[in-house]
Amino acid sequence: MCWKCGTAIEASNPIGRTLTCDVCGKDVRSCRNCRFYSPGSWHDCLERAEILVTDKERANFCEMFQLNPTFRLDRQAKGTEKNTDYTEAARSAFDKLFDA
């Protein structure tokens, strides 16, 4: 599925570098669409990636790429209700530290 819009991607392996999402136009063969993408891991990858891919949203030549079959909105949840609730709770806890 596309990391940006959640659209199912119908493509056969191997997925080429030039393939883009039909709905939002984002590159399909990117770190953000890979099943091994894991922010905070070594090079943000669960596999032992030797080369750092700096732009996780652009197409790359990674040989370990496997299309992620699920849509994980929580990885890019800026502005969503879940993220907003967490932000508000964190701010409230911080403010309580300085209340007398």
Biopython code that builds the backbone (N, CA, C, O; Angstrom):
import numpy as np
from Bio.PDB.StructureBuilder import StructureBuilder

atoms = [
    (1, "MET", "N", (0.833, -1.185, 0.000)),
    (1, "MET", "CA", (0.000, 0.000, 0.000)),
    (1, "MET", "C", (0.877, 1.247, 0.000)),
    (1, "MET", "O", (1.997, 1.242, 0.512)),
    (2, "CYS", "N", (0.354, 2.288, -0.572)),
    (2, "CYS", "CA", (1.096, 3.545, -0.628)),
    (2, "CYS", "C", (1.220, 4.141, 0.769)),
    (2, "CYS", "O", (0.238, 4.225, 1.507)),
    (3, "TRP", "N", (2.424, 4.552, 1.124)),
    (3, "TRP", "CA", (2.663, 5.128, 2.456)),
    (3, "TRP", "C", (1.970, 6.474, 2.631)),
    (3, "TRP", "O", (1.655, 6.868, 3.754)),
    (4, "LYS", "N", (1.736, 7.170, 1.548)),
    (4, "LYS", "CA", (1.173, 8.523, 1.622)),
    (4, "LYS", "C", (-0.357, 8.530, 1.683)),
    (4, "LYS", "O", (-0.944, 9.206, 2.527)),
    (5, "CYS", "N", (-0.998, 7.777, 0.788)),
    (5, "CYS", "CA", (-2.457, 7.848, 0.695)),
    (5, "CYS", "C", (-3.176, 6.559, 1.069)),
    (5, "CYS", "O", (-4.396, 6.565, 1.229)),
    (6, "GLY", "N", (-2.444, 5.448, 1.212)),
    (6, "GLY", "CA", (-3.055, 4.188, 1.616)),
    (6, "GLY", "C", (-3.668, 3.393, 0.480)),
    (6, "GLY", "O", (-4.339, 2.389, 0.721)),
    (7, "THR", "N", (-3.450, 3.821, -0.748)),
    (7, "THR", "CA", (-3.992, 3.119, -1.902)),
    (7, "THR", "C", (-3.261, 1.794, -2.106)),
    (7, "THR", "O", (-2.036, 1.728, -2.003)),
    (8, "ALA", "N", (-4.027, 0.737, -2.398)),
    (8, "ALA", "CA", (-3.417, -0.558, -2.691)),
    (8, "ALA", "C", (-2.619, -0.439, -3.985)),
    (8, "ALA", "O", (-3.069, 0.180, -4.949)),
    (9, "ILE", "N", (-1.439, -1.033, -3.992)),
    (9, "ILE", "CA", (-0.572, -0.958, -5.167)),
    (9, "ILE", "C", (-0.550, -2.316, -5.845)),
    (9, "ILE", "O", (-0.158, -3.321, -5.252)),
    (10, "GLU", "N", (-0.976, -2.327, -7.094)),
    (10, "GLU", "CA", (-0.983, -3.548, -7.886)),
    (10, "GLU", "C", (0.270, -3.546, -8.746)),
    (10, "GLU", "O", (0.325, -2.877, -9.778)),
    (11, "ALA", "N", (1.267, -4.292, -8.319)),
    (11, "ALA", "CA", (2.526, -4.346, -9.063)),
    (11, "ALA", "C", (3.139, -5.720, -8.882)),
    (11, "ALA", "O", (2.980, -6.357, -7.840)),
    (12, "SER", "N", (3.837, -6.164, -9.903)),
    (12, "SER", "CA", (4.518, -7.452, -9.801)),
    (12, "SER", "C", (5.974, -7.212, -9.436)),
    (12, "SER", "O", (6.527, -6.147, -9.709)),
    (13, "ASN", "N", (6.584, -8.208, -8.819)),
    (13, "ASN", "CA", (8.001, -8.102, -8.459)),
    (13, "ASN", "C", (8.851, -8.414, -9.668)),
    (13, "ASN", "O", (8.458, -9.257, -10.473)),
    (14, "PRO", "N", (9.966, -7.796, -9.833)),
    (14, "PRO", "CA", (10.498, -6.721, -9.003)),
    (14, "PRO", "C", (9.813, -5.396, -9.328)),
    (14, "PRO", "O", (9.410, -5.151, -10.465)),
    (15, "ILE", "N", (9.692, -4.565, -8.328)),
    (15, "ILE", "CA", (9.075, -3.249, -8.492)),
    (15, "ILE", "C", (10.136, -2.278, -8.986)),
    (15, "ILE", "O", (11.173, -2.101, -8.346)),
    (16, "GLY", "N", (9.877, -1.662, -10.107)),
    (16, "GLY", "CA", (10.843, -0.750, -10.715)),
    (16, "GLY", "C", (10.939, 0.585, -10.004)),
    (16, "GLY", "O", (10.031, 0.983, -9.273)),
    (17, "ARG", "N", (12.037, 1.265, -10.223)),
    (17, "ARG", "CA", (12.295, 2.560, -9.589)),
    (17, "ARG", "C", (11.370, 3.658, -10.064)),
    (17, "ARG", "O", (11.166, 4.642, -9.353)),
    (18, "THR", "N", (10.806, 3.513, -11.246)),
    (18, "THR", "CA", (9.995, 4.588, -11.817)),
    (18, "THR", "C", (8.506, 4.458, -11.505)),
    (18, "THR", "O", (7.724, 5.335, -11.871)),
    (19, "LEU", "N", (8.107, 3.389, -10.842)),
    (19, "LEU", "CA", (6.698, 3.179, -10.530)),
    (19, "LEU", "C", (6.225, 4.192, -9.486)),
    (19, "LEU", "O", (6.875, 4.388, -8.458)),
    (20, "THR", "N", (5.094, 4.827, -9.761)),
    (20, "THR", "CA", (4.520, 5.798, -8.820)),
    (20, "THR", "C", (3.085, 5.404, -8.493)),
    (20, "THR", "O", (2.453, 4.655, -9.239)),
    (21, "CYS", "N", (2.582, 5.907, -7.387)),
    (21, "CYS", "CA", (1.201, 5.666, -6.968)),
    (21, "CYS", "C", (0.266, 6.357, -7.958)),
    (21, "CYS", "O", (0.479, 7.513, -8.321)),
    (22, "ASP", "N", (-0.765, 5.644, -8.387)),
    (22, "ASP", "CA", (-1.719, 6.214, -9.339)),
    (22, "ASP", "C", (-2.537, 7.353, -8.739)),
    (22, "ASP", "O", (-3.020, 8.217, -9.471)),
    (23, "VAL", "N", (-2.700, 7.365, -7.419)),
    (23, "VAL", "CA", (-3.548, 8.367, -6.773)),
    (23, "VAL", "C", (-2.767, 9.619, -6.382)),
    (23, "VAL", "O", (-3.152, 10.729, -6.750)),
    (24, "CYS", "N", (-1.667, 9.448, -5.636)),
    (24, "CYS", "CA", (-0.952, 10.630, -5.118)),
    (24, "CYS", "C", (0.354, 10.931, -5.859)),
    (24, "CYS", "O", (0.927, 12.005, -5.677)),
    (25, "GLY", "N", (0.831, 10.005, -6.688)),
    (25, "GLY", "CA", (2.025, 10.251, -7.482)),
    (25, "GLY", "C", (3.346, 10.033, -6.764)),
    (25, "GLY", "O", (4.398, 10.307, -7.342)),
    (26, "LYS", "N", (3.334, 9.550, -5.524)),
    (26, "LYS", "CA", (4.579, 9.307, -4.781)),
    (26, "LYS", "C", (5.277, 8.060, -5.318)),
    (26, "LYS", "O", (4.631, 7.137, -5.814)),
    (27, "ASP", "N", (6.615, 8.048, -5.209)),
    (27, "ASP", "CA", (7.400, 6.896, -5.639)),
    (27, "ASP", "C", (7.019, 5.669, -4.821)),
    (27, "ASP", "O", (6.872, 5.750, -3.601)),
    (28, "VAL", "N", (6.860, 4.528, -5.497)),
    (28, "VAL", "CA", (6.506, 3.292, -4.800)),
    (28, "VAL", "C", (7.740, 2.646, -4.188)),
    (28, "VAL", "O", (7.697, 2.197, -3.042)),
    (29, "ARG", "N", (8.837, 2.593, -4.934)),
    (29, "ARG", "CA", (10.045, 1.929, -4.445)),
    (29, "ARG", "C", (10.853, 2.901, -3.576)),
    (29, "ARG", "O", (11.914, 3.383, -3.974)),
    (30, "SER", "N", (10.324, 3.171, -2.392)),
    (30, "SER", "CA", (10.972, 4.085, -1.454)),
    (30, "SER", "C", (10.996, 3.436, -0.077)),
    (30, "SER", "O", (10.261, 2.483, 0.184)),
    (31, "CYS", "N", (11.833, 3.950, 0.786)),
    (31, "CYS", "CA", (11.927, 3.402, 2.147)),
    (31, "CYS", "C", (10.577, 3.433, 2.845)),
    (31, "CYS", "O", (10.222, 2.486, 3.547)),
    (32, "ARG", "N", (9.825, 4.502, 2.662)),
    (32, "ARG", "CA", (8.537, 4.636, 3.350)),
    (32, "ARG", "C", (7.546, 3.554, 2.926)),
    (32, "ARG", "O", (6.608, 3.260, 3.666)),
    (33, "ASN", "N", (7.735, 2.958, 1.752)),
    (33, "ASN", "CA", (6.851, 1.895, 1.279)),
    (33, "ASN", "C", (7.408, 0.506, 1.550)),
    (33, "ASN", "O", (6.781, -0.488, 1.182)),
    (34, "CYS", "N", (8.556, 0.418, 2.176)),
    (34, "CYS", "CA", (9.210, -0.876, 2.380)),
    (34, "CYS", "C", (8.763, -1.522, 3.688)),
    (34, "CYS", "O", (8.574, -0.837, 4.693)),
    (35, "ARG", "N", (8.598, -2.827, 3.670)),
    (35, "ARG", "CA", (8.197, -3.542, 4.884)),
    (35, "ARG", "C", (9.272, -3.486, 5.954)),
    (35, "ARG", "O", (8.975, -3.736, 7.122)),
    (36, "PHE", "N", (10.514, -3.165, 5.599)),
    (36, "PHE", "CA", (11.603, -3.108, 6.568)),
    (36, "PHE", "C", (11.843, -1.707, 7.128)),
    (36, "PHE", "O", (12.707, -1.529, 7.986)),
    (37, "TYR", "N", (11.094, -0.716, 6.658)),
    (37, "TYR", "CA", (11.265, 0.656, 7.138)),
    (37, "TYR", "C", (10.918, 0.722, 8.620)),
    (37, "TYR", "O", (9.825, 0.333, 9.032)),
    (38, "SER", "N", (11.862, 1.220, 9.414)),
    (38, "SER", "CA", (11.671, 1.290, 10.864)),
    (38, "SER", "C", (12.435, 2.481, 11.418)),
    (38, "SER", "O", (13.617, 2.357, 11.739)),
    (39, "PRO", "N", (11.780, 3.641, 11.537)),
    (39, "PRO", "CA", (12.454, 4.831, 12.061)),
    (39, "PRO", "C", (13.089, 4.548, 13.420)),
    (39, "PRO", "O", (12.467, 3.959, 14.304)),
    (40, "GLY", "N", (14.322, 4.976, 13.565)),
    (40, "GLY", "CA", (15.057, 4.757, 14.808)),
    (40, "GLY", "C", (16.010, 3.586, 14.736)),
    (40, "GLY", "O", (16.940, 3.493, 15.537)),
    (41, "SER", "N", (15.792, 2.689, 13.787)),
    (41, "SER", "CA", (16.718, 1.576, 13.591)),
    (41, "SER", "C", (17.929, 2.069, 12.803)),
    (41, "SER", "O", (17.940, 3.202, 12.321)),
    (42, "TRP", "N", (18.949, 1.219, 12.672)),
    (42, "TRP", "CA", (20.131, 1.550, 11.883)),
    (42, "TRP", "C", (19.690, 1.939, 10.483)),
    (42, "TRP", "O", (19.065, 1.131, 9.796)),
    (43, "HIS", "N", (19.987, 3.120, 10.051)),
    (43, "HIS", "CA", (19.569, 3.681, 8.754)),
    (43, "HIS", "C", (18.055, 3.590, 8.565)),
    (43, "HIS", "O", (17.575, 3.560, 7.431)),
    (44, "ASP", "N", (17.301, 3.547, 9.659)),
    (44, "ASP", "CA", (15.834, 3.439, 9.641)),
    (44, "ASP", "C", (15.352, 2.185, 8.925)),
    (44, "ASP", "O", (14.321, 2.202, 8.252)),
    (45, "CYS", "N", (16.106, 1.093, 9.073)),
    (45, "CYS", "CA", (15.798, -0.139, 8.365)),
    (45, "CYS", "C", (16.002, -1.346, 9.278)),
    (45, "CYS", "O", (16.983, -1.412, 10.020)),
    (46, "LEU", "N", (15.064, -2.305, 9.221)),
    (46, "LEU", "CA", (15.201, -3.529, 10.009)),
    (46, "LEU", "C", (16.239, -4.474, 9.413)),
    (46, "LEU", "O", (16.786, -5.323, 10.117)),
    (47, "GLU", "N", (16.508, -4.329, 8.131)),
    (47, "GLU", "CA", (17.566, -5.098, 7.486)),
    (47, "GLU", "C", (18.888, -4.377, 7.715)),
    (47, "GLU", "O", (18.890, -3.215, 8.121)),
    (48, "ARG", "N", (19.978, -5.022, 7.470)),
    (48, "ARG", "CA", (21.301, -4.414, 7.670)),
    (48, "ARG", "C", (21.680, -3.635, 6.410)),
    (48, "ARG", "O", (22.506, -4.079, 5.613)),
    (49, "ALA", "N", (21.065, -2.479, 6.250)),
    (49, "ALA", "CA", (21.330, -1.628, 5.088)),
    (49, "ALA", "C", (22.726, -1.034, 5.205)),
    (49, "ALA", "O", (23.053, -0.398, 6.207)),
    (50, "GLU", "N", (23.534, -1.237, 4.199)),
    (50, "GLU", "CA", (24.909, -0.740, 4.212)),
    (50, "GLU", "C", (25.000, 0.711, 3.759)),
    (50, "GLU", "O", (25.880, 1.453, 4.196)),
    (51, "ILE", "N", (24.089, 1.108, 2.885)),
    (51, "ILE", "CA", (24.128, 2.461, 2.335)),
    (51, "ILE", "C", (22.964, 3.261, 2.906)),
    (51, "ILE", "O", (21.818, 2.812, 2.874)),
    (52, "LEU", "N", (23.261, 4.440, 3.426)),
    (52, "LEU", "CA", (22.223, 5.305, 3.972)),
    (52, "LEU", "C", (21.437, 5.958, 2.840)),
    (52, "LEU", "O", (22.010, 6.608, 1.966)),
    (53, "VAL", "N", (20.140, 5.779, 2.868)),
    (53, "VAL", "CA", (19.249, 6.471, 1.939)),
    (53, "VAL", "C", (18.737, 7.691, 2.688)),
    (53, "VAL", "O", (18.000, 7.557, 3.665)),
    (54, "THR", "N", (19.119, 8.870, 2.242)),
    (54, "THR", "CA", (18.783, 10.081, 2.994)),
    (54, "THR", "C", (17.336, 10.525, 2.808)),
    (54, "THR", "O", (16.714, 10.994, 3.761)),
    (55, "ASP", "N", (16.794, 10.390, 1.615)),
    (55, "ASP", "CA", (15.408, 10.788, 1.372)),
    (55, "ASP", "C", (14.546, 9.531, 1.342)),
    (55, "ASP", "O", (14.521, 8.813, 0.342)),
    (56, "LYS", "N", (13.855, 9.274, 2.418)),
    (56, "LYS", "CA", (13.071, 8.046, 2.584)),
    (56, "LYS", "C", (11.808, 8.028, 1.732)),
    (56, "LYS", "O", (11.155, 6.991, 1.623)),
    (57, "GLU", "N", (11.453, 9.159, 1.126)),
    (57, "GLU", "CA", (10.234, 9.249, 0.331)),
    (57, "GLU", "C", (10.487, 9.138, -1.166)),
    (57, "GLU", "O", (9.536, 9.070, -1.945)),
    (58, "ARG", "N", (11.741, 9.117, -1.580)),
    (58, "ARG", "CA", (12.094, 9.062, -3.008)),
    (58, "ARG", "C", (12.530, 7.662, -3.400)),
    (58, "ARG", "O", (12.974, 6.882, -2.558)),
    (59, "ALA", "N", (12.403, 7.350, -4.668)),
    (59, "ALA", "CA", (12.813, 6.047, -5.183)),
    (59, "ALA", "C", (14.307, 5.851, -4.965)),
    (59, "ALA", "O", (15.083, 6.805, -5.016)),
    (60, "ASN", "N", (14.704, 4.595, -4.720)),
    (60, "ASN", "CA", (16.115, 4.289, -4.498)),
    (60, "ASN", "C", (16.452, 2.924, -5.089)),
    (60, "ASN", "O", (15.590, 2.249, -5.652)),
    (61, "PHE", "N", (17.706, 2.531, -4.956)),
    (61, "PHE", "CA", (18.177, 1.282, -5.544)),
    (61, "PHE", "C", (18.376, 0.171, -4.519)),
    (61, "PHE", "O", (19.085, -0.793, -4.809)),
    (62, "CYS", "N", (17.789, 0.264, -3.352)),
    (62, "CYS", "CA", (17.992, -0.725, -2.298)),
    (62, "CYS", "C", (17.573, -2.115, -2.787)),
    (62, "CYS", "O", (16.457, -2.303, -3.271)),
    (63, "GLU", "N", (18.478, -3.079, -2.653)),
    (63, "GLU", "CA", (18.211, -4.441, -3.109)),
    (63, "GLU", "C", (17.309, -5.211, -2.155)),
    (63, "GLU", "O", (16.764, -6.250, -2.528)),
    (64, "MET", "N", (17.143, -4.724, -0.937)),
    (64, "MET", "CA", (16.327, -5.422, 0.059)),
    (64, "MET", "C", (14.867, -4.976, 0.048)),
    (64, "MET", "O", (14.069, -5.471, 0.845)),
    (65, "PHE", "N", (14.506, -4.054, -0.836)),
    (65, "PHE", "CA", (13.151, -3.506, -0.856)),
    (65, "PHE", "C", (12.098, -4.596, -1.039)),
    (65, "PHE", "O", (12.194, -5.432, -1.938)),
    (66, "GLN", "N", (11.100, -4.567, -0.172)),
    (66, "GLN", "CA", (9.903, -5.399, -0.307)),
    (66, "GLN", "C", (8.710, -4.501, -0.001)),
    (66, "GLN", "O", (8.681, -3.826, 1.027)),
    (67, "LEU", "N", (7.743, -4.498, -0.886)),
    (67, "LEU", "CA", (6.576, -3.639, -0.722)),
    (67, "LEU", "C", (5.836, -3.992, 0.560)),
    (67, "LEU", "O", (5.523, -5.157, 0.807)),
    (68, "ASN", "N", (5.563, -2.993, 1.360)),
    (68, "ASN", "CA", (4.831, -3.184, 2.607)),
    (68, "ASN", "C", (3.353, -3.387, 2.283)),
    (68, "ASN", "O", (2.744, -2.529, 1.645)),
    (69, "PRO", "N", (2.766, -4.504, 2.709)),
    (69, "PRO", "CA", (1.366, -4.784, 2.367)),
    (69, "PRO", "C", (0.354, -4.027, 3.223)),
    (69, "PRO", "O", (-0.841, -4.057, 2.926)),
    (70, "THR", "N", (0.805, -3.351, 4.276)),
    (70, "THR", "CA", (-0.131, -2.660, 5.162)),
    (70, "THR", "C", (0.112, -1.159, 5.153)),
    (70, "THR", "O", (1.207, -0.690, 4.844)),
    (71, "PHE", "N", (-0.914, -0.431, 5.490)),
    (71, "PHE", "CA", (-0.841, 1.030, 5.568)),
    (71, "PHE", "C", (-0.646, 1.402, 7.020)),
    (71, "PHE", "O", (-1.511, 1.138, 7.855)),
    (72, "ARG", "N", (0.501, 2.020, 7.332)),
    (72, "ARG", "CA", (0.811, 2.366, 8.719)),
    (72, "ARG", "C", (0.799, 3.879, 8.883)),
    (72, "ARG", "O", (1.843, 4.530, 8.830)),
    (73, "LEU", "N", (-0.373, 4.422, 9.079)),
    (73, "LEU", "CA", (-0.540, 5.866, 9.228)),
    (73, "LEU", "C", (0.201, 6.396, 10.443)),
    (73, "LEU", "O", (0.674, 7.532, 10.427)),
    (74, "ASP", "N", (0.314, 5.589, 11.504)),
    (74, "ASP", "CA", (0.941, 6.061, 12.735)),
    (74, "ASP", "C", (2.385, 6.484, 12.548)),
    (74, "ASP", "O", (2.905, 7.227, 13.381)),
    (75, "ARG", "N", (3.058, 6.044, 11.489)),
    (75, "ARG", "CA", (4.450, 6.441, 11.275)),
    (75, "ARG", "C", (4.563, 7.869, 10.769)),
    (75, "ARG", "O", (5.620, 8.487, 10.891)),
    (76, "GLN", "N", (3.509, 8.389, 10.213)),
    (76, "GLN", "CA", (3.561, 9.737, 9.652)),
    (76, "GLN", "C", (2.325, 10.500, 10.086)),
    (76, "GLN", "O", (1.689, 11.183, 9.283)),
    (77, "ALA", "N", (1.989, 10.378, 11.360)),
    (77, "ALA", "CA", (0.702, 10.817, 11.886)),
    (77, "ALA", "C", (0.626, 12.290, 12.264)),
    (77, "ALA", "O", (-0.185, 12.643, 13.120)),
    (78, "LYS", "N", (1.408, 13.142, 11.685)),
    (78, "LYS", "CA", (1.352, 14.566, 12.026)),
    (78, "LYS", "C", (-0.056, 15.093, 11.832)),
    (78, "LYS", "O", (-0.643, 14.970, 10.757)),
    (79, "GLY", "N", (-0.590, 15.685, 12.901)),
    (79, "GLY", "CA", (-1.894, 16.300, 12.800)),
    (79, "GLY", "C", (-3.070, 15.361, 12.960)),
    (79, "GLY", "O", (-4.211, 15.825, 12.950)),
    (80, "THR", "N", (-2.852, 14.075, 13.105)),
    (80, "THR", "CA", (-3.972, 13.164, 13.282)),
    (80, "THR", "C", (-4.460, 13.230, 14.709)),
    (80, "THR", "O", (-3.773, 13.746, 15.590)),
    (81, "GLU", "N", (-5.647, 12.705, 14.931)),
    (81, "GLU", "CA", (-6.241, 12.757, 16.268)),
    (81, "GLU", "C", (-5.364, 12.041, 17.294)),
    (81, "GLU", "O", (-5.178, 12.536, 18.405)),
    (82, "LYS", "N", (-4.827, 10.879, 16.924)),
    (82, "LYS", "CA", (-3.988, 10.116, 17.852)),
    (82, "LYS", "C", (-2.766, 10.936, 18.265)),
    (82, "LYS", "O", (-2.437, 11.017, 19.448)),
    (83, "ASN", "N", (-2.108, 11.532, 17.300)),
    (83, "ASN", "CA", (-0.913, 12.320, 17.574)),
    (83, "ASN", "C", (-1.258, 13.578, 18.373)),
    (83, "ASN", "O", (-0.506, 13.970, 19.265)),
    (84, "THR", "N", (-2.372, 14.200, 18.063)),
    (84, "THR", "CA", (-2.788, 15.410, 18.766)),
    (84, "THR", "C", (-3.074, 15.110, 20.233)),
    (84, "THR", "O", (-2.686, 15.882, 21.110)),
    (85, "ASP", "N", (-3.753, 13.991, 20.507)),
    (85, "ASP", "CA", (-4.037, 13.609, 21.890)),
    (85, "ASP", "C", (-2.751, 13.401, 22.666)),
    (85, "ASP", "O", (-2.640, 13.840, 23.811)),
    (86, "TYR", "N", (-1.788, 12.743, 22.062)),
    (86, "TYR", "CA", (-0.509, 12.495, 22.717)),
    (86, "TYR", "C", (0.213, 13.816, 22.993)),
    (86, "TYR", "O", (0.778, 14.008, 24.070)),
    (87, "THR", "N", (0.191, 14.710, 22.027)),
    (87, "THR", "CA", (0.856, 16.001, 22.181)),
    (87, "THR", "C", (0.223, 16.801, 23.317)),
    (87, "THR", "O", (0.928, 17.394, 24.134)),
    (88, "GLU", "N", (-1.094, 16.813, 23.363)),
    (88, "GLU", "CA", (-1.788, 17.546, 24.423)),
    (88, "GLU", "C", (-1.498, 16.950, 25.799)),
    (88, "GLU", "O", (-1.316, 17.690, 26.765)),
    (89, "ALA", "N", (-1.453, 15.624, 25.896)),
    (89, "ALA", "CA", (-1.162, 14.968, 27.172)),
    (89, "ALA", "C", (0.262, 15.280, 27.623)),
    (89, "ALA", "O", (0.504, 15.518, 28.807)),
    (90, "ALA", "N", (1.198, 15.279, 26.685)),
    (90, "ALA", "CA", (2.592, 15.583, 27.014)),
    (90, "ALA", "C", (2.728, 17.034, 27.474)),
    (90, "ALA", "O", (3.432, 17.317, 28.443)),
    (91, "ARG", "N", (2.062, 17.939, 26.789)),
    (91, "ARG", "CA", (2.124, 19.359, 27.164)),
    (91, "ARG", "C", (1.510, 19.571, 28.550)),
    (91, "ARG", "O", (2.039, 20.336, 29.356)),
    (92, "SER", "N", (0.402, 18.898, 28.820)),
    (92, "SER", "CA", (-0.252, 19.012, 30.123)),
    (92, "SER", "C", (0.657, 18.501, 31.240)),
    (92, "SER", "O", (0.763, 19.131, 32.293)),
    (93, "ALA", "N", (1.310, 17.368, 31.014)),
    (93, "ALA", "CA", (2.226, 16.817, 32.014)),
    (93, "ALA", "C", (3.403, 17.762, 32.243)),
    (93, "ALA", "O", (3.849, 17.934, 33.378)),
    (94, "PHE", "N", (3.902, 18.370, 31.180)),
    (94, "PHE", "CA", (5.007, 19.321, 31.296)),
    (94, "PHE", "C", (4.585, 20.543, 32.109)),
    (94, "PHE", "O", (5.319, 21.001, 32.985)),
    (95, "ASP", "N", (3.397, 21.063, 31.810)),
    (95, "ASP", "CA", (2.899, 22.237, 32.538)),
    (95, "ASP", "C", (2.718, 21.949, 34.025)),
    (95, "ASP", "O", (2.948, 22.828, 34.857)),
    (96, "LYS", "N", (2.310, 20.736, 34.366)),
    (96, "LYS", "CA", (2.111, 20.361, 35.767)),
    (96, "LYS", "C", (3.422, 20.363, 36.549)),
    (96, "LYS", "O", (3.418, 20.534, 37.768)),
    (97, "LEU", "N", (4.527, 20.176, 35.862)),
    (97, "LEU", "CA", (5.833, 20.186, 36.532)),
    (97, "LEU", "C", (6.123, 21.540, 37.172)),
    (97, "LEU", "O", (6.800, 21.611, 38.198)),
    (98, "PHE", "N", (5.615, 22.610, 36.574)),
    (98, "PHE", "CA", (5.936, 23.954, 37.037)),
    (98, "PHE", "C", (4.813, 24.611, 37.834)),
    (98, "PHE", "O", (4.960, 25.742, 38.297)),
    (99, "ASP", "N", (3.695, 23.909, 37.994)),
    (99, "ASP", "CA", (2.607, 24.437, 38.829)),
    (99, "ASP", "C", (2.932, 24.206, 40.302)),
    (99, "ASP", "O", (3.457, 23.154, 40.668)),
    (100, "ALA", "N", (2.623, 25.175, 41.134)),
    (100, "ALA", "CA", (2.916, 25.053, 42.573)),
    (100, "ALA", "C", (1.813, 24.350, 43.308)),
    (100, "ALA", "O", (1.900, 24.166, 44.522)),
]
sb = StructureBuilder()
sb.init_structure("model")
sb.init_model(0)
sb.init_chain("A")
sb.init_seg("    ")
for serial, (resi, resn, name, xyz) in enumerate(atoms, 1):
    if name == "N":
        sb.init_residue(resn, " ", resi, " ")
    sb.init_atom(name, np.array(xyz, "f"), 0.0, 1.0, " ", f" {name:<3s}", serial, name[0])
structure = sb.get_structure()
